[in-house]
């Protein structure tokens, strides 16, 4: 095993060196030997500086870069940016290699389905418990579009091709000519990458974000998702729980916000929602038609050699295919007829371009179930006539796909801010009952009005009135959602998320709006078809969230609504805004407490709780390894149901190739099984741990709030010591950076807040407040360190909190940060602010090392340590070049080349950090 591990490690180094060499060759072929020599010289300076830990890179690099022309400097920046991305590709392929080579014992490895089933069997989980859980499980990664994915779609496509090329070289038994051929493919892809523009020429549109998200289905999800199901089915069949050959229910599904998330994005409207649904449907029909064509090519079975079922014979007879050549090939005839029906269905749903035309016109499939029944007919005939192995191949995967994807591909969530709902509902009331003054009412008065309104099916909307642009847009989105339910089914838009939910009226307002478009009828409560999901984000909202839900559930109309939707309530938790509001430690603790409170409330109410975790890429936004995050949740927080956002560059990191995609889906399944079925007493923390966390959280909260919201000059410090102002100009997303035009931190979105700190290598949202909290707490608890060390060893929540923070601290570089701070215009407070940040950093490092009993960061995480070793010699120069360009830009040098070079550094630093936003 150790030999395998060392061999695999050497393979990673080999791949990194190979890709680096190919990139340098492409640079030389395109731009000449001089540019290559400059790139290699800068890298040598950086590597030497890091190895000597001299922190003199800035003094050596800036004079060197000052001698370059701006076109040359841009090429150097692009080189280091692309090398960082190539390291990412090499590491992703290495993960897949480790899995293929079984470097870790799968039977006992955490995060594998086999390992999890072994743990559950050892814990005494019985067959009934396992079956009951799987029958009601919901596991869904939800893709969201946010301005942290800074690469163009064209660049993403090239990088996926690079990943495929590199994986081919890992195949066993390649001939010399095959190796040469695959290396040439890799060289061609690397050259294409270098010669492709890294920056977008215009702002990203919502439709571009939709297409970017859908690209991962073709490259990864259509293959990875069925494989994840098959893996679980295979292990369950071999388990002691007596699972047979039956297919598992479609508990693992993909979700999306792209095209339905309107919170702060004025470019998402009814038209973009309709286009998102059409593009999704087009993508799944294209996949089905391709798979059906390939299946027909495989099933050349001749009825002169094999029997077929009566039902299959009927399908063949009903087919419009009259080819004499296929007269004795009933499976092909049946599939040809199914293809014609599916093509007609695709056309009905707006898919106008088919790669292959059907043999003749045919009636549409009314719904996915009809198509599924025809596939089942083929499967039963094959299985009943000696070809079960054939049925278990491509056909089984296609059957699984139709169960999961239907005709809509992915469940699209709607999201809007509660403040918008208030304004819209206010306008609707004023138009029919002038003087209602809804917005000026107390929440109790609003609840009375809304509860009364929801007893009636009489609409507030009237064609006799004109509405504001905002209200018109909101109603347009909801009408499109109602149309989608008729066209694609309720699974197309099953959820409505309320951002900044803080009161019961926020929830009832959405019920009223759904009623207005026919998605809910009070006189027929069983017609409820959209889950209303409050999103609790700020610290105060999290603290009040349990009471908000208890009050809402006491409303008879809402209780009937929940019952109609299976007596299940989903609640979303906001990691990003709670962190920006209260800091890393307090955010994590308040989320944990809110989850615990919900578990007790919903158990008392007899309603099934489902939690949706709004996690971002960075630790400051809830990022970190998914398996550890899920298994660290409070006992009872999962219960078979979990949804989690996948945002920005994290989507590429997890789903850039099928092996990675399957592995990440496997992690979600394994973590959900363990968190749901392991005995709760094994997960319960000691009461003393809870008390310690409460005290530490309060201390950290005060420290964080004092710096961020109560220190004079801090806003200016943030805007000038980070690249946040310049980020707003980079075409990295369709959504504005702030909810308003003010410079207040309260109005800034959490994503650019974290992104700005990441670019300057301060990473403040991922650690600030922890060190001072520990220091103050230990001063009043003489034996406290022993308690903290025990918490780290025995409490998964605390251990995960520390591990994620350690990752952020390892990527922080205050020597580099100092150069950004030098950009702040002279003011009395900026040196004091940065001194406080450095003191907190020192306290945090010391506290973490004491708690984990390490002598340096990442002693227990050699994989991340190696990753940093590979990528940071290319990251550090980008930071220093960015600082120099920022200084020029802010001094008035705002020509196209300077701004483009600056934007290239933003791309490169984000790529090198991977989880920057």
Secondary structure in CASP SS format (residue, H / E / C, confidence):
PFRMAT SS
TARGET T0000
AUTHOR 0000-0000-0000
METHOD secondary structure of the structure
MODEL  1
X C 1.00
X H 1.00
X H 1.00
X H 1.00
X H 1.00
X H 1.00
X H 1.00
X H 1.00
X H 1.00
X H 1.00
X H 1.00
X H 1.00
X H 1.00
X H 1.00
X H 1.00
X H 1.00
X H 1.00
X H 1.00
X H 1.00
X H 1.00
X H 1.00
X H 1.00
X H 1.00
X H 1.00
X H 1.00
X H 1.00
X H 1.00
X H 1.00
X H 1.00
X H 1.00
X H 1.00
X C 1.00
X H 1.00
X H 1.00
X H 1.00
X H 1.00
X H 1.00
X H 1.00
X H 1.00
X H 1.00
X H 1.00
X H 1.00
X H 1.00
X H 1.00
X H 1.00
X H 1.00
X H 1.00
X H 1.00
X H 1.00
X H 1.00
X H 1.00
X H 1.00
X C 1.00
X C 1.00
X C 1.00
X C 1.00
X H 1.00
X H 1.00
X H 1.00
X H 1.00
X H 1.00
X H 1.00
X H 1.00
X H 1.00
X H 1.00
X H 1.00
X C 1.00
X C 1.00
X C 1.00
X H 1.00
X H 1.00
X H 1.00
X H 1.00
X H 1.00
X H 1.00
X H 1.00
X H 1.00
X H 1.00
X H 1.00
X H 1.00
X H 1.00
X H 1.00
X H 1.00
X H 1.00
X H 1.00
X H 1.00
X H 1.00
X H 1.00
X H 1.00
X H 1.00
X H 1.00
X H 1.00
X H 1.00
X H 1.00
X H 1.00
X H 1.00
X H 1.00
X H 1.00
X H 1.00
X H 1.00
X C 1.00
X C 1.00
X C 1.00
X C 1.00
X C 1.00
X C 1.00
X C 1.00
X C 1.00
X C 1.00
X C 1.00
X C 1.00
X C 1.00
X H 1.00
X H 1.00
X H 1.00
X H 1.00
X H 1.00
X H 1.00
X H 1.00
X H 1.00
X H 1.00
X H 1.00
X C 1.00
X C 1.00
X C 1.00
X C 1.00
X H 1.00
X H 1.00
X H 1.00
X H 1.00
X H 1.00
X H 1.00
X H 1.00
X H 1.00
X H 1.00
X H 1.00
X C 1.00
X E 1.00
X E 1.00
X E 1.00
X E 1.00
X E 1.00
X E 1.00
X E 1.00
X C 1.00
X C 1.00
X C 1.00
X C 1.00
X C 1.00
X C 1.00
X C 1.00
X C 1.00
X H 1.00
X H 1.00
X H 1.00
X H 1.00
X H 1.00
X H 1.00
X H 1.00
X H 1.00
X H 1.00
X H 1.00
X H 1.00
X H 1.00
X H 1.00
X H 1.00
X H 1.00
X H 1.00
X C 1.00
X C 1.00
X C 1.00
X C 1.00
X C 1.00
X C 1.00
X C 1.00
X H 1.00
X H 1.00
X H 1.00
X H 1.00
X H 1.00
X H 1.00
X H 1.00
X H 1.00
X H 1.00
X H 1.00
X H 1.00
X H 1.00
X H 1.00
X H 1.00
X H 1.00
X H 1.00
X H 1.00
X H 1.00
X H 1.00
X C 1.00
X C 1.00
X C 1.00
X C 1.00
X C 1.00
X C 1.00
X C 1.00
X C 1.00
X C 1.00
X C 1.00
X C 1.00
X H 1.00
X H 1.00
X H 1.00
X H 1.00
X H 1.00
X H 1.00
X H 1.00
X H 1.00
X H 1.00
X H 1.00
X H 1.00
X H 1.00
X H 1.00
X H 1.00
X H 1.00
X H 1.00
X H 1.00
X H 1.00
X H 1.00
X H 1.00
X H 1.00
X H 1.00
X H 1.00
X H 1.00
X H 1.00
X H 1.00
X H 1.00
X H 1.00
X H 1.00
X H 1.00
X H 1.00
X H 1.00
X C 1.00
X C 1.00
X C 1.00
X C 1.00
X C 1.00
X C 1.00
X C 1.00
X C 1.00
X C 1.00
X C 1.00
X C 1.00
X C 1.00
X C 1.00
X C 1.00
X E 1.00
X C 1.00
X C 1.00
X E 1.00
X E 1.00
X C 1.00
X C 1.00
X C 1.00
X C 1.00
X E 1.00
X C 1.00
X C 1.00
X C 1.00
X C 1.00
X C 1.00
X C 1.00
X C 1.00
X C 1.00
X H 1.00
X H 1.00
X H 1.00
X H 1.00
X H 1.00
X H 1.00
X H 1.00
X H 1.00
X H 1.00
X H 1.00
X H 1.00
X H 1.00
X H 1.00
X H 1.00
X H 1.00
X H 1.00
X H 1.00
X H 1.00
X H 1.00
X H 1.00
X H 1.00
X H 1.00
X H 1.00
X H 1.00
X H 1.00
X H 1.00
X H 1.00
X H 1.00
X H 1.00
X C 1.00
X C 1.00
X C 1.00
X C 1.00
X C 1.00
X C 1.00
X C 1.00
X C 1.00
X C 1.00
X C 1.00
X C 1.00
X H 1.00
X H 1.00
X H 1.00
X H 1.00
X H 1.00
X H 1.00
X H 1.00
X H 1.00
X H 1.00
X C 1.00
X C 1.00
X C 1.00
X C 1.00
X C 1.00
X H 1.00
X H 1.00
X H 1.00
X C 1.00
X C 1.00
X C 1.00
X H 1.00
X H 1.00
X H 1.00
X H 1.00
X H 1.00
X H 1.00
X H 1.00
X H 1.00
X H 1.00
X H 1.00
X H 1.00
X H 1.00
X H 1.00
X H 1.00
X H 1.00
X H 1.00
X H 1.00
X H 1.00
X H 1.00
X C 1.00
X C 1.00
X C 1.00
X C 1.00
X C 1.00
X C 1.00
X C 1.00
X C 1.00
X C 1.00
X C 1.00
X C 1.00
X C 1.00
X C 1.00
X C 1.00
X C 1.00
X C 1.00
X C 1.00
X C 1.00
X C 1.00
X H 1.00
X H 1.00
X H 1.00
X H 1.00
X H 1.00
X H 1.00
X H 1.00
X H 1.00
X H 1.00
X H 1.00
X H 1.00
X H 1.00
X H 1.00
X H 1.00
X H 1.00
X H 1.00
X H 1.00
X C 1.00
X C 1.00
X C 1.00
X H 1.00
X H 1.00
X H 1.00
X H 1.00
X H 1.00
X H 1.00
X H 1.00
X H 1.00
X H 1.00
X H 1.00
X H 1.00
X H 1.00
X H 1.00
X H 1.00
X H 1.00
X H 1.00
X H 1.00
X H 1.00
X C 1.00
X C 1.00
X C 1.00
X C 1.00
X C 1.00
X E 1.00
X E 1.00
X C 1.00
X E 1.00
X E 1.00
X E 1.00
X E 1.00
X H 1.00
X H 1.00
X H 1.00
X H 1.00
X H 1.00
X H 1.00
X H 1.00
X H 1.00
X H 1.00
X H 1.00
X H 1.00
X H 1.00
X H 1.00
X H 1.00
X H 1.00
X C 1.00
X C 1.00
X C 1.00
X C 1.00
X C 1.00
X H 1.00
X H 1.00
X H 1.00
X C 1.00
X C 1.00
X H 1.00
X H 1.00
X H 1.00
X H 1.00
X H 1.00
X H 1.00
X H 1.00
X H 1.00
X H 1.00
X H 1.00
X H 1.00
X C 1.00
X C 1.00
X C 1.00
X C 1.00
X C 1.00
X C 1.00
X C 1.00
X C 1.00
X C 1.00
X C 1.00
X C 1.00
X C 1.00
X C 1.00
X C 1.00
X C 1.00
X H 1.00
X H 1.00
X H 1.00
X H 1.00
X H 1.00
X H 1.00
X H 1.00
X H 1.00
X H 1.00
X H 1.00
X H 1.00
X H 1.00
X H 1.00
X H 1.00
X H 1.00
X H 1.00
X H 1.00
X H 1.00
X H 1.00
X H 1.00
X C 1.00
X H 1.00
X H 1.00
X H 1.00
X C 1.00
X C 1.00
X E 1.00
X E 1.00
X E 1.00
X E 1.00
X E 1.00
X C 1.00
X C 1.00
X C 1.00
X C 1.00
X H 1.00
X H 1.00
X H 1.00
X H 1.00
X H 1.00
X H 1.00
X H 1.00
X H 1.00
X H 1.00
X H 1.00
X H 1.00
X H 1.00
X H 1.00
X C 1.00
X C 1.00
X C 1.00
X C 1.00
X E 1.00
X C 1.00
X C 1.00
X E 1.00
X H 1.00
X H 1.00
X H 1.00
X C 1.00
X C 1.00
X C 1.00
X E 1.00
X E 1.00
X E 1.00
X E 1.00
X E 1.00
X E 1.00
X C 1.00
X C 1.00
X H 1.00
X H 1.00
X H 1.00
X H 1.00
X H 1.00
X H 1.00
X H 1.00
X H 1.00
X H 1.00
X H 1.00
X H 1.00
X H 1.00
X H 1.00
X H 1.00
X H 1.00
X C 1.00
X C 1.00
X H 1.00
X H 1.00
X H 1.00
X H 1.00
X H 1.00
X H 1.00
X H 1.00
X H 1.00
X H 1.00
X C 1.00
X C 1.00
X C 1.00
X E 1.00
X E 1.00
X E 1.00
X E 1.00
X E 1.00
X E 1.00
X E 1.00
X H 1.00
X H 1.00
X H 1.00
X H 1.00
X H 1.00
X H 1.00
X H 1.00
X H 1.00
X C 1.00
X H 1.00
X H 1.00
X H 1.00
X H 1.00
X H 1.00
X H 1.00
X H 1.00
X H 1.00
X H 1.00
X H 1.00
X H 1.00
X H 1.00
X H 1.00
X H 1.00
X H 1.00
X H 1.00
X H 1.00
X H 1.00
X H 1.00
X H 1.00
X H 1.00
X H 1.00
X C 1.00
X C 1.00
X E 1.00
X E 1.00
X E 1.00
X E 1.00
X E 1.00
X E 1.00
X E 1.00
X C 1.00
X C 1.00
X C 1.00
X C 1.00
X H 1.00
X H 1.00
X H 1.00
X C 1.00
X C 1.00
X C 1.00
X C 1.00
X H 1.00
X H 1.00
X H 1.00
X H 1.00
X H 1.00
X H 1.00
X C 1.00
X C 1.00
X C 1.00
X C 1.00
X C 1.00
X C 1.00
X C 1.00
X C 1.00
X C 1.00
X E 1.00
X E 1.00
X E 1.00
X E 1.00
X E 1.00
X E 1.00
X E 1.00
X C 1.00
X H 1.00
X H 1.00
X H 1.00
X H 1.00
X H 1.00
X H 1.00
X H 1.00
X C 1.00
X C 1.00
X H 1.00
X H 1.00
X H 1.00
X H 1.00
X H 1.00
X H 1.00
X H 1.00
X H 1.00
X H 1.00
X H 1.00
X H 1.00
X H 1.00
X H 1.00
X H 1.00
X H 1.00
X H 1.00
X H 1.00
X H 1.00
X H 1.00
X H 1.00
X C 1.00
X C 1.00
X H 1.00
X H 1.00
X H 1.00
X C 1.00
X C 1.00
X C 1.00
X C 1.00
X H 1.00
X H 1.00
X H 1.00
X H 1.00
X H 1.00
X H 1.00
X H 1.00
X H 1.00
X H 1.00
X H 1.00
X H 1.00
X H 1.00
X H 1.00
X H 1.00
X H 1.00
X H 1.00
X H 1.00
X H 1.00
X H 1.00
X H 1.00
X H 1.00
X H 1.00
X H 1.00
X H 1.00
X C 1.00
X C 1.00
X C 1.00
X H 1.00
X H 1.00
X H 1.00
X H 1.00
X H 1.00
X H 1.00
X H 1.00
X H 1.00
X C 1.00
X C 1.00
X H 1.00
X H 1.00
X H 1.00
X H 1.00
X C 1.00
X C 1.00
X C 1.00
X C 1.00
X C 1.00
X C 1.00
X C 1.00
X C 1.00
X C 1.00
X C 1.00
X E 1.00
X C 1.00
X C 1.00
X C 1.00
X C 1.00
X C 1.00
X C 1.00
X H 1.00
X H 1.00
X H 1.00
X E 1.00
X C 1.00
X H 1.00
X H 1.00
X H 1.00
X H 1.00
X H 1.00
X H 1.00
X H 1.00
X H 1.00
X H 1.00
X H 1.00
X C 1.00
X C 1.00
X C 1.00
X C 1.00
X H 1.00
X H 1.00
X H 1.00
X C 1.00
X C 1.00
X C 1.00
X H 1.00
X H 1.00
X H 1.00
X H 1.00
X H 1.00
X H 1.00
X H 1.00
X H 1.00
X H 1.00
X H 1.00
X H 1.00
X C 1.00
X C 1.00
X C 1.00
X H 1.00
X H 1.00
X H 1.00
X H 1.00
X H 1.00
X H 1.00
X H 1.00
X H 1.00
X H 1.00
X H 1.00
X H 1.00
X C 1.00
X H 1.00
X H 1.00
X H 1.00
X H 1.00
X H 1.00
X H 1.00
X H 1.00
X H 1.00
X H 1.00
X H 1.00
X H 1.00
X H 1.00
X H 1.00
X H 1.00
X H 1.00
X H 1.00
X C 1.00
X C 1.00
X H 1.00
X H 1.00
X H 1.00
X H 1.00
X H 1.00
X H 1.00
X H 1.00
X H 1.00
X C 1.00
X C 1.00
X C 1.00
X C 1.00
X C 1.00
X C 1.00
X C 1.00
X C 1.00
X H 1.00
X H 1.00
X H 1.00
X H 1.00
X H 1.00
X H 1.00
X H 1.00
X H 1.00
X H 1.00
X H 1.00
X H 1.00
X H 1.00
X H 1.00
X H 1.00
X H 1.00
X H 1.00
X H 1.00
X H 1.00
X H 1.00
X H 1.00
X H 1.00
X H 1.00
X H 1.00
X C 1.00
X C 1.00
X C 1.00
X C 1.00
X C 1.00
X C 1.00
X C 1.00
X C 1.00
X C 1.00
X H 1.00
X H 1.00
X H 1.00
X H 1.00
X H 1.00
X H 1.00
X H 1.00
X H 1.00
X H 1.00
X H 1.00
X H 1.00
X H 1.00
X H 1.00
X H 1.00
X H 1.00
X H 1.00
X H 1.00
X H 1.00
X H 1.00
X H 1.00
X H 1.00
X H 1.00
X H 1.00
X H 1.00
X H 1.00
X H 1.00
X H 1.00
X H 1.00
X H 1.00
X C 1.00
X C 1.00
X C 1.00
X C 1.00
X C 1.00
X H 1.00
X H 1.00
X H 1.00
X H 1.00
X H 1.00
X H 1.00
X H 1.00
X H 1.00
X H 1.00
X H 1.00
X H 1.00
X H 1.00
X H 1.00
X H 1.00
X H 1.00
X H 1.00
X H 1.00
X H 1.00
X C 1.00
X C 1.00
X C 1.00
X C 1.00
END
